[in-house]
Amino acid sequence: MKEYVHGYSNQETARLADQANTLAELLHYDTHYPAGSTVLEVGCGVGAQTVILAQNSPEALITAIDISPDSLNQARATVNRRKLNNVTFKKANIFDLPFADNGFDHIFVCFVLEHLAEPVEALARLKRVLKPGGSITVIEGDHGSYYSHPASAEASRAVQCLIDLQARLKGNSRIGRQLYPLLRRAGFAQVSVSPRMVYVDASKPALVEGFSRKTFIAMVEAVQAQALALSLIDKKTWDKGIADLYRATAEDGTFCYTFFKGLGVKSVSPVDS
């Protein structure tokens, strides 16, 4: 992953925290690891998901890796502020993991595969360091699942700019719908995928603010300069699209988006695949 489409700004750090906190129950209510188990979190970034993992499984031993030293420093500081002592951080690349074969009981990957040109290869590399019988959890979004009311062609065009920009970086922002075949192709057994839909209307003010505005719209807004510079959209259409996205957060608006959570197991024997 040579570039991160969302960038490494302070605004992006805040967006990641808002996203993690807003979606914690939806995405992680069923993610708990036993006491003493070893967990590898891949692509921990600034630690937005790490703190949730550590809090939900306080007696598990978590190793969190990322390729960015700056992100790791932020993640470490975040975990220290929360006084969590079950996380170790390490700089590492998913395609060149510095761990022995069969070393971890569980692997956790959240919002990482969408940025990779070779997600199946990444999953295969992760399978190497997972113990036979161990589990992998993968969570990804799917920008193609977005819709809002009132509907707007300009809003859809603005969202498409984010999808197109990620594709230019060899990523795939619609990867959520592909988790089942990706995990199977990487050789995992007992694969299951569950959609986790976020539906927002005015009766859910926390989601209006935390997800619609501070997570999704903020993510789209962040690519404005790139989208305009590459002539993916004109300024008038962009401005109308962003305004229409915010319009969907009004009293009579609605917003919807789907995440996908995939689970798989490393076979104990080839017969289990």
Secondary structure, DSSP 8 states (H G I E B T S, - for coil): ----TT-S-HHHHHHHHHHHHHHHHHHHTT----TT-EEEEE--TTSTTHHHHHHHSTTSEEEEEES-HHHHHHHHHHHHHTT--SEEEEE-BTTB--S-TT-EEEEEEES-GGG-S-HHHHHHHHHHTEEEEEEEEEEEE-GGG-EEES--HHHHHHHHHHHHHHHHTT--TTGGGGHHHHHHHTT-EEEEEEEEEEEE-TT-HHHIIIIIIIIIIHHHHTTHHHHHHTTSS-HHHHHHHHHHHHHTTSTT-EEEEEEEEEEEE--SSGGG-
